[in-house]
Amino acid sequence: MPRHSGALPADTPAADAEPGAPPRPPRSIWIRTAVSAAVGALLLALLLYNTDIDAVGDLMGDLGPRAPLVLLPWLVIAYVDARGWRCSLPAAVAERVPMRAFYLVRMAGEAINSVTPTAAVGGEPVKAYLLRAWGVPASDSVASLVIAKTALTVSQALFVVVGLAALFERLDLAGLGVALVVVLLVLTAGFGGGLVWLQRRGPVLSLWRWLRRLAPRARFVARLEERARAVDDRLAHFYRTEQGGAFLRASLWHMSGWLLGVFEVTLMMALIGSPIGLRDALIIEALAQPIRATAIIIPGGLGTQELGGVALCRFLGIPEPVAVTLWLLKRGREFVFDGLGLLYLAVARRSGFAPGE
């Protein structure tokens, strides 16, 4: 399961409504998902066709009973990301939700983000829906998702900058690397500050006004005004009263998750008998982020992630069968955790409340 960053959600069902199943996606979304998934699968098939598949099979076979170990890093990564999200809720509200719920709810939402071509936001309303089982108001849950997505995006940008610095150092271009890193750090700081500035100035209500101009007679748009205002009030209150403390904690938790991804690459490479250093693992994990971001219309970056990841590994001198095996292991790990998240969501929809309530 990938850790997504991207656009921010704008609305979710009202908090005072009885919990119900989230709306089913329209048929057009299912068609678009199927087509984009087919494109991704074709790209992956072409990659495997042009690879020494026997060598990949041998590397996979060497895992043997150690195969479940590839899942261990993500168990921790999912936890620290859930902790980062928890920081964005009011303390009194967060205390009502057990930590295991944040863990599972986030897993379910990220699974939706992964399997649908919705620019990593399709699962955000699902997270808000599931939190209602613990009495979390819609304004708090939606605002927390906006804040957490911002913290995740900013920490991801910093992580990519660190990876680029490691790459330039590896290429003996330290001087150029330092200059580029300084520029990127300034841009990242400006980007993060700009996102916070926008969120303190009523972005959701501004979006509602835009929708109102597009559909002035739509009743459902008229009903969104109060919800939009409540989300904006929570965002403004968060940044005004927390003075950056909670946002910093959320960003640090998410940065810890990105760094743990480096350990995941190191562990997978060691398990397939091709150990690499932390520097190369950092470069692979960090530069894989923009590679995946270029294919937001394909669910989970299927095919594009593998093609780009293998090309990056080859650039670092890693043999192609080893590189393909690494990215197939990462894809397999995603399938496992996406499956668990979708299973949790299915149980929640069938029972009418989130398990563990």
ABEGO torsion letter per residue (X at the ends): XBBBBEBBBABBBBAABBBBBBBBBBAAAAAAAAAAAAAAAAAAAAAAAABBAAAAAAAAAAAEAAAAAAAAAAAAAAAAAAAAAAAABBAAAAAABBAAAAAAAAAAAAAAAAABBAGGAAAAAAAAAAAAAAGBBAAAAAAAAAAAAAAAAAAAAAAAAAAAAAAAAAAGAAAAAAAAAAAAAAAAAAAAAAAAAAAAAGAAAAAAAAAAAABAABAAAAAAAAAAAAAAAAAAAAAAAAGGAAAAAAAAAAAAAAAAAAAAAAAAAAAAGBBBBAAAAAAAAAAAAAAAAABAABBGGBGAAAAAAAAAAAAAGBBAAAAAAAAAAAAAAAAAAAAAAAAAAAAAAAAGBBBGX
